[in-house]
Amino acid sequence: MKMITADPARFAKSGVFFESGDFRFSVDADWIKWPEDAKGYDCLCADFVGEDLYVTTSSLDYPICVFDRDGNFVRTFGQGLFDRPHSLGRTKEGTFLVADSGNKLHTIQEIDGQGNLIRVFGTTGVPSDTGYDVDAYTKLVAAGKISEEEQKRNLINNTSFYYEQDSIVRLAGPFNRPCCMQQASTGEFFAADGYGNCGVHKFDKDGNYVKSWGGPGRTDPEDFYLPHWVNIDKYDRVWVSDRENHRVHVYDTEGRQLALISGYIRQASTCSDDRYVYLGQLSGELAILDIDTLEEVAHFGFPGLNMFAFHSICLSPEGDIVLSSIRGLRKVGNILRFRRY
């Protein structure tokens, strides 16, 4: 009998290509070279600083990793600073804004490229009062209010997450498990406060809290059901990914809503250049919108297929799209590069 074993790296070697509209990409799934003991962790955020790629991970030993243009590991930093470094925003001074979505710190920390702390947004260890209960599901199970069938479903689909989100009953100030912060060209800061809160917070150029907007809900245009990411485009419009409401809100810097884009599936993050806005989706899709008309010009992936499970999206200096993933690609790495051709 002939025994044949499939190559576990076959996806990376298979020559995957995507085409939609005027966009054509080849997928490089084997670009990043991880240290052996850093493989397999969630890659929460990736962004370029010059030609180097900075990646935040769920490993407390490798919280922020730096790779060169060829994908070689250069260094790691930030040990001891974070619980779960969810995103990596940039300031006009070149420092980083690291939102921590864990259930311990409830802060966004500004650090330099060596991990030196510059300032902290929020009060360390003190969550804002939204009603959020990280133990909402386990309490209902203990009270006998969750069926055995639902408990089995939770083991597969993590449905307990939604019981936690549904415990949020009010918008509160900064922060309760924040997701992302970015700085506009005006110097003002905008933060998506999502896992334990339901709003957007604005800070002035000196880092002073100004105001918040949003609220918990599934239907009204001003509601959020997990504001997950912030992107600020060339017009200083504030794009907020309302992940579990399957839509993206667009605001001016005063919080006036300019557009509500729906119909996509679980937008995890967005980024933009001078011509387009790129929407990475946790369901494994990628949409590209014209930055002026906001109309879709290209779309990749299939609804609900979880082809890639994107968590963050960024652009390389060459215009390639780089996507980080939190699951589903353990064998080929959690950083994919869509190379333009």
N, C-alpha and C positions, 0 to 999 in steps of 0.2 A: 504494500500500500504506500502511495506517495503522500508524504505529509507536507503541507504548505502552510506557512505562517505569514499573515499579512503584516506589512511594514507599518508600525505604529506612527511613523512620520509621513505616511503617504499623502496626507492632506497638504503638507508643506511642499511636497515634491510634485504635486499633480498639475501645476500650471493653471491656477484658477484665474479667470478673467471676467470682468464685469463691464457691461456697456449699457448706458441709458442716456438718451438725449445726445448732447455733445461731449459726454464724459466717457472715458475709457480707462479702466484700471486693470493692472495685474496685482494679485494679492501676494504679498510677501509675509508669510506666517513664521518664517524662520530667521528673521532679521536680528532680533534681540538675543544676546547671549547672556543668560542669567548665571550667577554663581550657583553651584549645585545645591547649596542649602537654602537658596532663595526661590527655587522653582515652586510653582503650584499655588502661590498665594494670589489673593484678589489683587488686581491692578486697578486701583480706584480712580486714578487720574494720571494723564500724561500731557506734557507740554514742552515746547522747545524754548531753549534759551540759546540764541545763536544757532549753532549746528548741533548742540548737545540736547538730548532728550532727558527730561526729569520726570520720574515716575513715582507716585506714592503707592504704597502697598499695605496690605493687612498684616505684614510681618513687623513686629516691634523691633526686630533686629535689623531690618532693612526698610525703615519707614519712608525714606526718600532715596531713590537710586538715580544715578547719573550714567548715561550711556553716550558714547561718541557717535559720530555720523555713520559709522559702520556697524553700530549696534553692540560694540564692545563695552562691557561693564567697566566703569571708571572708578566709582566710589559710592559710598552711602553715607548719609548723615541724618541727624534729627533724633537719634536714639534718646529715649527718656522724656521726650517732649509731648508725645501724642498717645491717645488711646486708639483712634481710628482716623488717620489723616485722609479725609474724604476728597478734598480738592486742593488745587494748587493755583491760586490766582496770582496775578502780577501787579505790582505798583509802578508808578511812573519813575520811581527811584531804582527799580530793578529788584526790589525785595519780593518775598513770597507771602501770600495770604493763605494760610492753611486752616481750612475749616475742619473741625473735629466732630464727626458724627457719632462717636461713641456715647455711652451713657454715663460718663464720668466727668468730663471737663466742661462741656457746654460753652466752648469758646472758639474764637478764630484768632490764631496767633500770627503775627507778622514776624518773620525771621529773615536773616540774610542767607547767602548761599553756603555758609559754613554751619548753619544751624544755630547761630546766635540770636537770642530772643530780643526783639526790638520793642514790641508792645503786645498787649492782649486786648482784644475786643470781647466784652462780656465779663462775667464774674466767674472765676474758676470754681467748678464744683457746684454751682448754684443754677439749676434750670429755671427758666421763666415758667410762670404758673399758667399753663394752658389746659390743665386737666389730664394731660398725657400720662398714661400708666403703662410702663414697659412690661408689667406683669399682668396686664388685662386678661390675656388668654389663659394663663395658668390659674388665675383666680376663678375664672368661669369653669374651668375643668374641675377644680377642687370643689366647686359648688354644685357640680353635677349638671351644669347647663350646656355642656358641649357633648354631643353624641359621640359614641365610639366610632361611627362612620366618619364624622368630621375630624376626629383625632387622627384617624388613619390617613385622611386626605392631607392633614397638616404635615405629616411625616414626609410626604412627597412634594407638596406644593407650597409649604410654609404659609399656610393660610392664617396662622397666628399673627403674622405681620399686620393684617387688616384689622384685627381686633384692637391692636395697639393704636393704629392710626385713628380708628373710630372713637377712641377714648378722648381725643382732642375736642374740646367743646368751645374754646375761645381763642382768639388771637391775643398774644401777649408780646412783650418786648423781647429784646435779645437776651439769651438764646436758649433753645432747647434742642440739642442735637443738630446744630446747623450743618448745612450742606455745602455752601459755596459763597465766596465773596470776590467781587471784582471792583476795580477802580475805573471811573470814567475819565475822559480827558479833562473834565472840569475839576478833577481832584476829588470828587465825591465818591463815596464807597457805597456799594449796594450788595446786600446779602440775602440769599435764599435760606430761610430757616424752616427746614422741612420735616425731619423725622419726628420731632416732638413738638413742632409748632406748625403754623399754617400761613406764613406771610413773608413779606419782603421788608427789610429794614434799610433805611437810608442814614448814612453818616456824612457829616461835612468833611471838607478836605483836611481838617485837623483831627479827624477820627471821633468827633463828638456825635452822639446819637441825635438824629433829627426827628424821624417819624417812622411809622410802620403802616402797611396796608395789607389787606387780604382778609382771611377768615376761613373757617372750616366749611366745606360743602362740596357738592358734586354737580350742581346744576347752574347756579348763577355765574355770570362772566367774571365777577370779582372774587369768586371762591377759589380755594386751593385744596387739593388732596395730595399733598407732598410736593411742595415747591423744591425742586431737586438741583437746579443749576441756574447760574446767571451768566449771560454773555452780553457784552456791551459792544455794539457795532460802531462803524465809522461815523454814524450820525448821533452817537451817544444815546441810542435807543436801548432800553434795558429789556433783554429777552429772558424770560423766566420759564423754565421747563416744569410744567405742572404734571408730573410723571403719571400719577395714578388717575388723573382726570383725562389723560391721553390728549393733551393740548399744550400749546405754548402761548403765553401772554407777552405782549409787547407794550412797553410803557415809555413815556418820556421821563426825564430825570426828576420830575415833580410827582410822579406816580399816576399821571393821567394815562388811561389805557388807550392805546392807538390801534391795536389789532388783537384778535384772538384767533389763533390758528388751531383747528381741530381736525379730526379725521385720521390722524396718525395713531400709532400704537406705542404708548409708554416711552415718550421722549425722555431720555436720560440726561442729555446734554446738548449744547449747541456751541458752534464757533463760527467765525465769519472772516471774510477778506473784503476787498474793495468791491467785489461783484456779487458774491453769493453768501448765503447763510447755510450752514451744514448742520443737519439734525441727526445725531446719533441716537439710536433707540435700543432700549433694553430687550426688546423683542427680536433684535437682530436685523433691523432695517436701517437704511441710510437714505435720507431725503436731502435734496439740494434745492434751495429756493433762491430766486432772483432777489437781490437785496433791496431793489427799488419797488418792484411790483408785489413782492412777497408771494408770487406764484411759484409752484413747483416746476422745476425744469429737468429734474432727474430723480430716479428712485431705484434703489437696489434692495434686494432681499424680498422676503415673503412674510406677510402678517402672521404672527404667532409661531413661526418656525423656530425662533431662537437660533438662527444660523450662527450668529456671532455673539449675541448678548453684550452689546456695547454698553459701557458705563461712562466713558468720557471720549471726547473727540477733539483733535487739534490738527493744525496744518504745519507741515515742515517748511523750511525756507524755500524748497523747490516746488511747493504747492501740492505735495502728496498729502493724503489724509491718513492720520494715525489714530487708531482706535484701541482703547484699553478695554479689557473684558474682566468680569468677575466670576465667570463660570463657563463651563462647556468647552474650553479649549486647552485643558490641562496638558494634553499630549504634545501640542504644537506651540505652546506659549500663549500668554495673554495679551500680547501686543501685536496688532496686525497693521501692516503698512500697505495702503492702497496706492500703488505707484502709477502716476499719470503716464500714458503713452499715446 
